[in-house]
């Protein structure tokens, strides 16, 4: 049995296991963050259609997201989602709405603070 294969369901199951069974902060970095950013990539793909982004951008987003989550070991998915530049275009469109911007900004500020703290303590984060 190969440790790494193209089995996204096994990767999803392993990420869920890490999120549920691992101790803090590994449950966040290896489990919850992988699941959250995989969902964010998929949501960005869906919102790209809703906001009428270029078809080439949506195609790029989908295939890059699909390759990122197609392995049996989901690791560094937040880092892989950083190259999805259409996500940033979608976030900028959503950020034009003041109420939505006031909801999104504190969430990202909290996440930035949390992962900066983990990094400063020498913990692994992606």
N, C-alpha and C positions, 0 to 999 in steps of 0.2 A: 504494500500500500504506500503510495507516494504521499508525503506530508503536504505538498502543495499541488493542487490540481485545479482544474476549471470546474468547480462545483459551487456556484453562488449560494445554494441553499445550505450547504455545509458551512460556508463562511458566515452566513446569517445566524445559523444555530450556534456556532462557536462564539460569535460576538454576543449573542444573548446569554450564553453560559457565563462568559466573562463578566457581563453586566450584573448578573444575578449572584454568582458564586464567589467572585474575587473580592479581595479586601480593598479598602480605600487606599490610595487613589487609583490602583490598577483597574478597578471596576469602571472608573470614569474614563480613563485614557484608552484602555484596550477594549472596553465594552460599549459604554453609553455613547462616547464621542463617535465611535465608528458607526453606530446605528444612526445617530442624529445627523451626521454629515452625509451618510448615504441617503437618508430621507430628504435632506436639504438639496442634494444634487437632483434627485427625482422631482422634488417640488419645483426646483428651478427650471427643469425641462418642461414641466406642465405649464408653469407660469409664462415661459417663453412663448408658448402657443397662444396663451390668453392675451398677452401684450403684443402679439404680432411681430416678434423678432424675425429676423431673416431666417428663411428655411435652412440655410447653410449653418447658421449659429445653432439652431435647434438640433440639426443632425450631428454637429460637432459635440454638443452637450450630451446628447443621448449616447453616442458611441464611446466617448471618453468616460462617462459615468458607468456604462455597461462593462467596459474593460476593467475599471477600478473595482467593481464589486463582483467580478466574475470568478475570483479566486476562492479557494477553500479556506483561506486564512486572511481575514480582513484586518489589515494593519496599515496604518498611515493613510486611511481614506480621507481624513481632513486635509492632509497635505495634497492629495491628488485632486481634491475639489478646488484647490486654489488656482489651478490652471484653467478652470472653467470660467473664462472671462464673460460669457453671457450671463452668468449668475450675478456678476457685479453690475451689468447693465440692468438686469431685472431689479436688483436691490435699489439702484438709483431711481428707477421708475416708481417703485413702491415708496421710496424715501421722500418723494415729492408731496406725498400726503402727510400732513403734519401729525395727525393722530397716530398713523402707522409708524412714522419716524420716531415719535416719542415712545413707542413700544419696542421697536427694533434696537435703537441705540443703547438703552440700558442693558438689554440682554447681551449684546456683543461686548459692551464695556465690562460687564460682570465676568463673562467668559475670558476676556483678555486678562483681567486681573487674576482670575483663578489660575490660568495656565502659566502666567508670568510668575506667580507665587510658587507653583510646582517646579518650574524651571530653576528658580533661584534656590530652592531647597535641594536641588540635584536630582529630582525625580524625572523619570523618562516621560516625555510627552510627544508622541508621534515620531 
